[in-house]
Amino acid sequence: MQTQTQFYTLPDPFECRAGGTIPKVTLAYETYGELNADKSNAILVFHALSGSQHAAGTCENVPEAHPYWTEECVPGWWDLFIGPKKAINTERFFVICVNYLGGCYGSTGPSSPHPEDGKPYGSRFPFIKTEDIVRSQALLLDHMGIQKLHAVTGPSVGGMLCLSFATLYPDRVDIVLPLGTGPQITHLQRLHNFEQITAIESDHHFNHGDYYDGPYPDQGLMLARMIAHKTYVSLETMATRARGELIQPKDRYSFYQLGHQMESYMFHHGKKFVKRFDANTYLRIMAMWQRFNLKRGVNAKTLTEVFERCTHQRYMIFSIDTDVCFYPEEQAELERLLKAANVRSLRVTVHSEKGHDSFLLEPDLFTPHIRHTLEYDW
């Protein structure tokens, strides 16, 4: 299935919750399936940290995402899950996926040209909160004439945004389907994220975010990705993938010589990542995650109070037993909060050897539960 990115420019300047105004916001998005006559079959998908609007099918090029649209971006990041007769069945549902505000795949972000001078925003791009991303996508839905979603879903950081949408706009969604995520940031996530932020900010090429004339802060972004990557894939799976030639990088280490394939594997993935992602976008998403707070979004005192706005909704929560990015205890806490708020919920634990990335790689473990949730009442 060949797909094409579409674009929508918001009619008004965008006021960010933490302060600052973006004069002109364009959102890059893709859709799959057909919207029915009463517009009741729409599903909004939030991508994970380094994902894009391209969730399914094949998209050879997005010129607006240059230079970040590499071969790795061509296949849809959730193509195993979205399509005819797949977990999210496009013969039945109309699926929308949007590149985040602040992104680097076509939505307005730090690498986008500022309308006043045509130069990249860089350090001028404001702090983005989850509420900003969710509100921008709600405005896109308004443009499409979709007032209520059949479902909202997303994995990892996308799952946090999924929860944010469901609680900020409870009357606009029936089914909430978060995968491998949690209701609040944990201490361990906060520390991992801070390490990644520090890695980028410490790169002497970062220049406060104004590096687009070159050179780019590739070393800092590579290190940030290496810090994160070890939480995405189980160590056993990583060790299996790393069985191969030990390649010594000639442009990085002066004293240390790599001594194990795991080191070579991690270096390779970090170096590959910098070709397809912008350091400023990475920082914006990290900072957004660091400030994730569902209570703040709706001025609630407790998380239970947050979910009391959602008593008409149904939640299907997915845990992955080997996940060390969002531990299963986090989904158990989400389930507890929903039950305390009298919100219908079910939680499924997926048993996988692949860790957090199971939500990308193993559709057979998720598909029966996703299809049942979306297509039947319970």
RODO-2510 file (C-alpha; in nm, 4 decimals, decimal comma):
residues 378
     n   res          X          Y          Z
     1     m     0,0000     0,0000     0,0000
     2     q     0,1529     0,3281    -0,1156
     3     t     0,0700     0,6185     0,1126
     4     q     0,1219     0,9917     0,0973
     5     t     0,1671     1,2477     0,3716
     6     q    -0,0942     1,5225     0,3840
     7     f    -0,0650     1,8630     0,5473
     8     y    -0,2974     2,0921     0,7374
     9     t    -0,2076     2,4454     0,8448
    10     l    -0,3916     2,5769     1,1503
    11     p    -0,5832     2,8961     1,0718
    12     d    -0,4489     3,0921     1,3700
    13     p    -0,1179     3,1355     1,5529
    14     f    -0,0695     2,8642     1,8142
    15     e    -0,0362     2,9670     2,1787
    16     c     0,1752     2,7152     2,3728
    17     r     0,0719     2,6244     2,7231
    18     a     0,4146     2,6986     2,8728
    19     g     0,4341     3,0327     2,6936
    20     g     0,5376     3,1390     2,3491
    21     t     0,3505     3,1608     2,0211
    22     i     0,4150     2,9722     1,6992
    23     p     0,2996     3,2052     1,4186
    24     k     0,2117     2,9312     1,1724
    25     v     0,1638     2,5625     1,2527
    26     t     0,1440     2,2930     0,9875
    27     l     0,0702     1,9326     1,0831
    28     a     0,1858     1,6387     0,8723
    29     y    -0,0518     1,3419     0,8801
    30     e    -0,1553     1,0252     0,7019
    31     t    -0,4915     0,8478     0,6864
    32     y    -0,5861     0,4892     0,6078
    33     g    -0,9281     0,3455     0,5263
    34     e    -1,2453     0,5403     0,4563
    35     l    -1,4356     0,7742     0,6867
    36     n    -1,7988     0,6621     0,7037
    37     a    -2,0996     0,8848     0,6413
    38     d    -2,1605     0,9840     1,0030
    39     k    -1,7850     1,0081     1,0761
    40     s    -1,8095     0,7625     1,3641
    41     n    -1,5370     0,5138     1,2664
    42     a    -1,2244     0,7273     1,3179
    43     i    -0,9272     0,6078     1,5233
    44     l    -0,6476     0,8454     1,6199
    45     v    -0,3005     0,6911     1,6601
    46     f    -0,0232     0,8673     1,8534
    47     h     0,3257     0,7592     1,7505
    48     a     0,6113     0,6796     1,9894
    49     l     0,9062     0,9093     2,0590
    50     s     1,0950     0,8748     1,7314
    51     g     0,7990     0,7756     1,5131
    52     s     0,6213     0,9767     1,2483
    53     q     0,2865     1,0258     1,0777
    54     h     0,3748     0,7333     0,8503
    55     a     0,2198     0,4465     1,0436
    56     a     0,1245     0,2057     0,7643
    57     g     0,2104     0,1134     0,4078
    58     t     0,5056     0,2498     0,2129
    59     c     0,5980     0,6144     0,1692
    60     e     0,9102     0,6617    -0,0413
    61     n     0,9652     1,0269     0,0288
    62     v     0,8383     1,3281     0,2217
    63     p     1,0288     1,6292     0,0834
    64     e     0,9136     1,8414     0,3763
    65     a     1,0986     1,5996     0,6088
    66     h     1,4339     1,6400     0,4341
    67     p     1,7007     1,5371     0,5339
    68     y     1,5500     1,3073     0,7952
    69     w     1,3392     1,0836     0,5683
    70     t     1,5832     0,7942     0,5253
    71     e     1,5265     0,4374     0,4036
    72     e     1,4400     0,3426     0,7600
    73     c     1,1356     0,5716     0,7407
    74     v     0,9917     0,4251     0,4185
    75     p     0,7931     0,1355     0,5748
    76     g     0,5153     0,2398     0,8120
    77     w     0,6268     0,2049     1,1735
    78     w     0,3027     0,0186     1,2668
    79     d     0,2400    -0,1514     0,9342
    80     l     0,2088    -0,4912     1,1054
    81     f    -0,0912    -0,3568     1,2983
    82     i    -0,2770    -0,1229     1,0589
    83     g    -0,4374    -0,2416     0,7371
    84     p    -0,7061    -0,4698     0,5917
    85     k    -0,7931    -0,7448     0,8419
    86     k    -0,5063    -0,6418     1,0705
    87     a    -0,5378    -0,5433     1,4362
    88     i    -0,6762    -0,2034     1,3346
    89     n    -0,8817    -0,3106     1,0358
    90     t    -0,8892    -0,0416     0,7670
    91     e    -1,1777    -0,2185     0,5941
    92     r    -1,3797    -0,1046     0,8934
    93     f    -1,2020     0,1960     1,0442
    94     f    -1,0580     0,5295     0,9312
    95     v    -0,7166     0,5708     1,0900
    96     i    -0,5321     0,9001     1,1413
    97     c    -0,1709     0,9409     1,2506
    98     v    -0,0116     1,2838     1,2941
    99     n     0,3511     1,3874     1,3336
   100     y     0,3762     1,5731     1,6619
   101     l     0,3893     1,9497     1,6813
   102     g     0,7631     2,0033     1,7283
   103     g     0,8436     1,7042     1,5071
   104     c     1,0882     1,6748     1,2192
   105     y     0,8866     1,4757     0,9650
   106     g     0,6806     1,7561     0,8157
   107     s     0,5018     1,9091     1,1133
   108     t     0,6210     2,2495     1,2295
   109     g     0,9197     2,2028     1,4567
   110     p     1,2598     2,3483     1,5446
   111     s     1,4054     2,2537     1,2044
   112     s     1,1204     2,4265     1,0180
   113     p     1,1730     2,7700     0,8589
   114     h     1,0471     3,0586     1,0684
   115     p     0,7969     3,2605     0,8602
   116     e     0,9690     3,5892     0,9446
   117     d     1,3151     3,5132     0,8060
   118     g     1,3029     3,1657     0,6512
   119     k     1,5736     3,0363     0,8837
   120     p     1,5124     2,7296     1,1063
   121     y     1,3482     2,8100     1,4387
   122     g     1,6252     2,6387     1,6343
   123     s     1,6413     2,7864     1,9845
   124     r     1,3413     3,0080     1,9074
   125     f     1,1040     2,7128     1,9050
   126     p     0,9065     2,7085     2,2328
   127     f     0,8699     2,4446     2,5020
   128     i     0,5973     2,1957     2,4040
   129     k     0,3708     2,0154     2,6503
   130     t     0,1522     1,7109     2,5946
   131     e    -0,1517     1,9365     2,6049
   132     d    -0,0148     2,1345     2,3094
   133     i     0,0322     1,8245     2,0948
   134     v    -0,3110     1,6913     2,1855
   135     r    -0,4823     2,0259     2,1236
   136     s    -0,3157     2,0669     1,7843
   137     q    -0,4442     1,7257     1,6780
   138     a    -0,7919     1,8032     1,8116
   139     l    -0,7884     2,1082     1,5813
   140     l    -0,7038     1,8815     1,2888
   141     l    -0,9992     1,6599     1,3814
   142     d    -1,2208     1,9699     1,3876
   143     h    -1,1014     2,0510     1,0345
   144     m    -1,1959     1,6976     0,9258
   145     g    -1,5386     1,7330     1,0851
   146     i    -1,4702     1,4492     1,3314
   147     q    -1,6250     1,5406     1,6630
   148     k    -1,5980     1,2008     1,8289
   149     l    -1,3413     0,9246     1,7839
   150     h    -1,4259     0,5595     1,7975
   151     a    -1,0902     0,5083     1,9658
   152     v    -0,7590     0,6680     2,0505
   153     t    -0,4462     0,4570     2,0806
   154     g    -0,0698     0,4760     2,1006
   155     p     0,2336     0,2893     2,2297
   156     s     0,5038     0,4093     2,4713
   157     v     0,5167     0,7916     2,4792
   158     g     0,2290     0,7786     2,2310
   159     g     0,0311     0,5977     2,4989
   160     m     0,0861     0,8891     2,7369
   161     l    -0,0513     1,1243     2,4717
   162     c    -0,3395     0,8830     2,4193
   163     l    -0,4242     0,9161     2,7909
   164     s    -0,3843     1,2928     2,7684
   165     f    -0,6311     1,3150     2,4792
   166     a    -0,8818     1,0892     2,6563
   167     t    -0,8767     1,2971     2,9757
   168     l    -0,8567     1,6419     2,8162
   169     y    -1,1382     1,5635     2,5700
   170     p    -1,3357     1,2850     2,7395
   171     d    -1,6484     1,3459     2,5316
   172     r    -1,4541     1,3047     2,2063
   173     v    -1,3539     0,9394     2,2491
   174     d    -1,5173     0,6082     2,3412
   175     i    -1,2319     0,3552     2,3515
   176     v    -0,8825     0,4167     2,4891
   177     l    -0,6145     0,1664     2,3984
   178     p    -0,2687     0,2464     2,5457
   179     l     0,0176     0,0009     2,4905
   180     g     0,3246    -0,0218     2,7137
   181     t     0,2797     0,3140     2,8860
   182     g     0,1927     0,4641     3,2235
   183     p    -0,0247     0,7312     3,3891
   184     q     0,2743     0,9361     3,5092
   185     i     0,6481     0,9639     3,4650
   186     t     0,8551     0,7440     3,6959
   187     h     1,1771     0,8328     3,8765
   188     l     1,3754     0,5962     3,6536
   189     q     1,2308     0,7452     3,3338
   190     r     1,3063     1,0939     3,4595
   191     l     1,6720     1,0017     3,5170
   192     h     1,7074     0,8220     3,1821
   193     n     1,5516     1,1205     3,0057
   194     f     1,7760     1,3660     3,1881
   195     e     2,0834     1,1685     3,0818
   196     q     1,9692     1,1946     2,7194
   197     i     1,8983     1,5674     2,7489
   198     t     2,2433     1,6212     2,9012
   199     a     2,4094     1,4191     2,6242
   200     i     2,2646     1,6471     2,3554
   201     e     2,3135     1,9736     2,5442
   202     s     2,6767     1,8768     2,6170
   203     d     2,7690     1,8321     2,2516
   204     h     2,9873     2,1323     2,1660
   205     h     2,8128     2,1533     1,8268
   206     f     2,4688     2,1953     1,9856
   207     n     2,5084     2,5743     2,0104
   208     h     2,1903     2,6224     2,2156
   209     g     1,9923     2,4578     1,9347
   210     d     2,1144     2,6846     1,6535
   211     y     2,3245     2,4357     1,4617
   212     y     2,1458     2,4087     1,1271
   213     d     2,4283     2,5782     0,9384
   214     g     2,6399     2,2846     1,0610
   215     p     2,8001     2,0901     1,2039
   216     y     2,5143     1,9070     1,3789
   217     p     2,5350     1,7691     1,7368
   218     d     2,5543     1,4116     1,6096
   219     q     2,7662     1,2764     1,8939
   220     g     2,5240     1,4011     2,1590
   221     l     2,2187     1,2685     1,9757
   222     m     2,3906     0,9349     1,9161
   223     l     2,4700     0,8993     2,2863
   224     a     2,1123     0,9942     2,3782
   225     r     1,9798     0,7200     2,1516
   226     m     2,2216     0,4667     2,2971
   227     i     2,1039     0,5520     2,6489
   228     a     1,7418     0,5012     2,5432
   229     h     1,7865     0,1981     2,3192
   230     k     1,8825    -0,0359     2,6012
   231     t     1,5329     0,0132     2,7493
   232     y     1,3548    -0,0697     2,4228
   233     v     1,4911    -0,4174     2,3528
   234     s     1,5391    -0,6950     2,6068
   235     l     1,9030    -0,7755     2,6766
   236     e     1,8541    -1,1308     2,5509
   237     t     1,7161    -1,0086     2,2190
   238     m     1,9906    -0,7481     2,1921
   239     a     2,2580    -1,0130     2,2519
   240     t     2,1060    -1,2299     1,9787
   241     r     2,0970    -0,9424     1,7304
   242     a     2,4538    -0,8430     1,8172
   243     r     2,6053    -1,1754     1,7118
   244     g     2,8188    -1,0662     1,4241
   245     e     3,1321    -0,8877     1,3272
   246     l     3,2883    -0,6567     1,5844
   247     i     3,3353    -0,3286     1,3970
   248     q     3,5745    -0,0697     1,5371
   249     p     3,4522     0,2882     1,4748
   250     k     3,7436     0,4912     1,3444
   251     d     3,5949     0,8333     1,4095
   252     r     3,4930     0,8109     1,7749
   253     y     3,7303     0,6504     2,0254
   254     s     4,0977     0,7371     2,0757
   255     f     4,1894     0,5185     2,3751
   256     y     3,9098     0,2636     2,4128
   257     q     3,8760    -0,0210     2,1666
   258     l     3,5393    -0,1945     2,1421
   259     g     3,5660    -0,5400     2,2932
   260     h     3,2235    -0,6968     2,2442
   261     q     2,9589    -0,7236     1,9713
   262     m     2,7020    -0,5628     2,2048
   263     e     2,9078    -0,2449     2,2043
   264     s     2,9355    -0,2515     1,8263
   265     y     2,5595    -0,3152     1,7958
   266     m     2,4738    -0,0191     2,0191
   267     f     2,7161     0,2140     1,8422
   268     h     2,5733     0,1138     1,5039
   269     h     2,2146     0,1904     1,6106
   270     g     2,3109     0,5218     1,7643
   271     k     2,4976     0,6335     1,4541
   272     k     2,2160     0,5228     1,2238
   273     f     1,9604     0,7155     1,4288
   274     v     2,1232     1,0570     1,3853
   275     k     2,0615     1,0381     1,0114
   276     r     1,6862     1,0242     1,0542
   277     f     1,6112     1,2487     1,3532
   278     d     1,6641     1,6056     1,4677
   279     a     1,8325     1,6735     1,8028
   280     n     1,6072     1,9711     1,8771
   281     t     1,2951     1,7618     1,8187
   282     y     1,4391     1,4911     2,0435
   283     l     1,4933     1,7493     2,3182
   284     r     1,1404     1,8879     2,2823
   285     i     0,9860     1,5420     2,3204
   286     m     1,2151     1,4581     2,6133
   287     a     1,1190     1,7822     2,7871
   288     m     0,7498     1,7132     2,7175
   289     w     0,7856     1,3683     2,8760
   290     q     0,9670     1,5162     3,1771
   291     r     0,6673     1,7456     3,2407
   292     f     0,3938     1,4889     3,1671
   293     n     0,1167     1,5472     3,4211
   294     l    -0,2430     1,4410     3,3639
   295     k    -0,3586     1,6251     3,6758
   296     r    -0,2269     1,9579     3,5478
   297     g    -0,4104     1,9200     3,2202
   298     v    -0,7540     1,9182     3,3844
   299     n    -0,6723     2,0991     3,7113
   300     a    -0,7367     1,7878     3,9205
   301     k    -0,5928     1,7126     4,2643
   302     t    -0,5546     1,3361     4,2134
   303     l    -0,5217     1,0964     3,9228
   304     t    -0,8412     0,9253     4,0298
   305     e    -1,0181     1,2587     3,9908
   306     v    -0,8690     1,2871     3,6408
   307     f    -1,0235     0,9575     3,5327
   308     e    -1,3589     1,0325     3,6919
   309     r    -1,4143     1,2469     3,3808
   310     c    -1,4000     0,9276     3,1733
   311     t    -1,6685     0,6991     3,3181
   312     h    -1,8308     0,6450     2,9778
   313     q    -1,5040     0,5279     2,8188
   314     r    -1,3587     0,1754     2,7871
   315     y    -0,9875     0,1099     2,8379
   316     m    -0,7852    -0,1841     2,7099
   317     i    -0,4400    -0,1664     2,8665
   318     f    -0,1420    -0,3657     2,7416
   319     s     0,1552    -0,4652     2,9566
   320     i     0,4674    -0,6370     2,8233
   321     d     0,6223    -0,8614     3,0844
   322     t     0,9832    -0,7914     2,9789
   323     d     0,9368    -0,4144     2,9387
   324     v     1,2031    -0,2102     3,1200
   325     c     1,1048     0,1245     2,9677
   326     f     0,7487     0,1214     3,1047
   327     y     0,7452    -0,1539     3,3634
   328     p     0,4273    -0,3671     3,4011
   329     e     0,3715    -0,2130     3,7443
   330     e     0,2888     0,1124     3,5676
   331     q     0,0015    -0,0410     3,3740
   332     a    -0,1182    -0,2123     3,6929
   333     e    -0,1296     0,1318     3,8542
   334     l    -0,3263     0,2695     3,5590
   335     e    -0,5750    -0,0155     3,5943
   336     r    -0,6077     0,0545     3,9676
   337     l    -0,6761     0,4229     3,9050
   338     l    -0,9419     0,3450     3,6449
   339     k    -1,1197     0,1015     3,8738
   340     a    -1,1137     0,3571     4,1561
   341     a    -1,2799     0,6027     3,9175
   342     n    -1,5403     0,3427     3,8073
   343     v    -1,4122     0,3358     3,4495
   344     r    -1,4460     0,0081     3,2570
   345     s    -1,1027    -0,1393     3,1923
   346     l    -0,9227    -0,4604     3,1077
   347     r    -0,5506    -0,5274     3,1208
   348     v    -0,3668    -0,7875     2,9153
   349     t    -0,0082    -0,8907     2,9845
   350     v     0,1825    -0,9884     2,6731
   351     h     0,4540    -1,2475     2,7345
   352     s     0,7428    -1,1605     2,5055
   353     e     1,1172    -1,2044     2,4812
   354     k     1,1543    -0,8757     2,2924
   355     g     1,0876    -0,6214     2,5669
   356     h     0,9304    -0,2798     2,5114
   357     d     0,9533    -0,3033     2,1320
   358     s     0,7166    -0,5995     2,1295
   359     f     0,4403    -0,3519     2,0382
   360     l     0,6206    -0,2975     1,7058
   361     l     0,7326    -0,6492     1,6281
   362     e     0,4776    -0,9066     1,7449
   363     p     0,1288    -0,8367     1,6114
   364     d     0,0086    -1,1905     1,6850
   365     l     0,0368    -1,1209     2,0586
   366     f    -0,1798    -0,8094     2,0410
   367     t    -0,4143    -0,8454     1,7436
   368     p    -0,6925    -1,0632     1,8943
   369     h    -0,7315    -0,8299     2,1924
   370     i    -0,7133    -0,5097     1,9876
   371     r    -0,9689    -0,6324     1,7343
   372     h    -1,2060    -0,7526     2,0055
   373     t    -1,1793    -0,4195     2,1859
   374     l    -1,2429    -0,2127     1,8733
   375     e    -1,5101    -0,4280     1,7126
   376     y    -1,7187    -0,5595     2,0035
   377     d    -1,8742    -0,4171     2,3178
   378     w    -1,7799    -0,5553     2,6593
***
